[in-house]
Amino acid sequence: MRLIYEDDWLIVVDKPSGLLSMSTGRQGEVTAYSMLRGYVKGDRIFIVHRLDRDTSGVLVYAKDEETKLALQENWNEAVVERKYVAVLEGDIADEEGWIESWLYESPKSMKVHSFGLRQGDKPERPPRDGWQFAATHCRTIRRMNIEGQTYTNVEFELETGRKNQIRAHAEWIGHPIAGDRKYGARTNPFGRLALHAHTLSFIHPWTGKVMKFTSPLPKALRLKD
């Protein structure tokens, strides 16, 4: 795990795929959190947001609870930019557009489901209580053919930050993320979930400065021409 930035209040890291952001409670489990606890040598560390185990990229932790709460309680207002890069199965017809729907996590399957219009305005109301509106902007970077299968390299920018939002939206439009069996993928050409948290920009809670952090695409996800 690579350290991207550190000051008196924050630690920003580049989390690799396969590493949990925080422990599930299993004894001796190695996580990004436990690694940072070792780095700060006993001082406390607080998670600000999470990335799925198999998602790589920019991840932010706080050095004190006050900083954590200052960011979490104003996260949507503090965040200026959130961009992800993914490789989707199939050939996406549109070069650029919005995906808008209502999302709901099933307590039985622990999977996020999507409901609503695939294009245009959001539905006026969710199908039932507990559904949350989610909006994702997507832009096609390029299309590739790997072993006879077509893939589309896409940049996603989050307007909202729901759990598994990109994964659920990708499945919903019929182009799941490569390697994401839970959300409908049939192929795994990279041996991992092809989703990377590329850019995160937010307003520092104490200095007021806009902080922008980027993580280069891992070698495992770099498509060759």
N, C-alpha and C positions, 0 to 999 in steps of 0.2 A: 504494500500500500504506500502510495507516494504522498508526501506532505506538499500541499500547494501553497498554503498561506497560514500564518499565525500572528496574532497580536495579543494584547492583554485580555481580550474577551472571547476571541473566536479561534477555532482551528478548522481549516478547510482541507479536505483530503480527496485524493483520486482513488476511489474504491474499485478494486478489481471484481470481475464477475465471480460468483461462487462464494462470496464472503457476506455474511449477514451484517446489517447495520448495527444490530443490537441482539443480545442473547435471547433465546427462546426459553431459557431456564435450565437447560441441560448443563450439568456440571462439567467444567473444563472445556466448554465450547469456545473456539477461537472466533472472535468477531472484530469488526472495525472498532467497536466500542472498547473491547478488552485490550486491543493493541494500543489504543490511545491512552487508556488507563496506565499501561506500562510506560508509555512515552512521557506522561506528565508526572510519573513517579509518585503515585499515591494521591495526588490532588484529584479533586472531583472533576468529572466531565459529564456533559449533558447533551443528549441528542436533540437537534432542532427539527430535523425532518428525516425521512427514511428513503432508502432505495431498496427494491426487491433484491433478494440474494443474488439472482442471476443478472441483474442490471448493473453495469459498471458506470463510473463517472463521478461527477462532482457531488460531494456530500459535506454538510456543515454541522459542526458540533460547537457547543458553547462551553466556556470555562467556569461559568457560574450560573446559578438558577435564575437570577435576575435577567441576565442576557438571554437565556433560553426563552423565558416568558415574554420578554420584550419582542422577540422575533416571532414566536409562535402565535401570540395574541394579535399580531398585526401582519401576519405572513402575506396575505393577499395584497395588502397595501404596500408592504416593504419590497416585495419581489417586483423587479422591473422586467426581467426576461428569464424564461425557462425554455431551453431548447434541447431536444433529444434527437439523436440520429438512429434510425432503425433500418433493417432490411426486411421487406415484406415479401411474402409469396405472391407470385403473379405479376401481371402488368397492369398498373393503375392507369386508368384512362385519363384522369384529370391531372394537369401539371401543378395546379395549386387550388386550394379551397378550404372550406371549414367542415368539420364533423361536429354536429351538435345533437345531443340526445340526453335522456335521463338515465342515470346509472343506479344500480341497486346490488348490494352484495348479499348473496344467499347465505344464510347461516348454516345451511346443510352442506352445500358444495364448497363454500368459501370462495366462490367465484363471482366476479362482478358481471352483471347482465345489463344490456343496453336496450332502451326503448325510445322510439321517436322517429322524427324525420331524418333521412340521410342527407338531405340538402334543404336549404332554405331556412325559414324561421323556426325557432324551437317550438315544440308543442306548448300550448297555453298552460297545461297542467300535467303533472306526472300521472302514471296509471294508477298509483296508489300511494299511501303515505310511506315515507322512508326513502323515496327515490330522490336523487340529487342531480341537478342540471350540470352538464359537463360540455365544454367547448374546446376543441383542439384544431389548431390551424396546421395544415400539412402542405409541404412543397416537395415535389419530385426532384431529386438530384440527378439520378440516372437509372437506366435499366440495364440489367446484366443477365447473362445466361450462364448457369453453372450446371454442368453435367446434364444438359438438356432441359433444365428447369429455369423458367423466367423468374427473376426477382427484381424488385424496385427498391432502390435506395432512397429513403424519404427523411426529410427533416420535419420534426414535429415541434410546434410551439404551443405551450399550454396557456390557455386563457383562464382555466380553472385547474385546481390541483387535486382531483379525486383519486382515491386508491385504484391502482391498476387502470387508470383512465386510458392511456395509450394502448395498452394491450387489449382492453375491451373494445375500444373504438376500431382498432385494426381488424379484429375478428368480425365486428359488426358490418364493416364495409366489404367483407368477403376476401380480405387480404391479410391474414394473420401474420404476426411477426415470425420469421424463421426461427425454429427451435422452441417455439412456445406451444408445446403440446396441450397445456391446460386451456389455452385459448384458440384451439383449432388448427395449429400448424401440423402439416403432414411431413415436413422435411426439416433436417437439422444440418445444413452444410457446414456450419461453423463450429459445431460441437458445443454450442452454448446459445442462450437467448440473445438474439441479434438486436439488442436495445442498449443504447449508451447515452447517459446524461452528459451532454456535450458542453452546455453553457448555462451558468446560473449567475444572474446579476440581481443585487438587492441593495437597499439602503441600509448602511451600517446603523444599528440602533443607538449608538452613542456619539459617533462622529458626524453622522448625517451624510457621509460621503457615499456615492454609488460604487459598490464593489462588484467587479466583474471577474468571474473565474471560468476558465475553459479547460477541458480535458481532451487531449487528442484521441482520435479514434484508435482503439486497441488494434494491434497487428492482426489479431484473430478475425477482426471484422472488416479489414481493408480489402475491398473488392479489386481484383486485377482485371485490366482491360484484356 
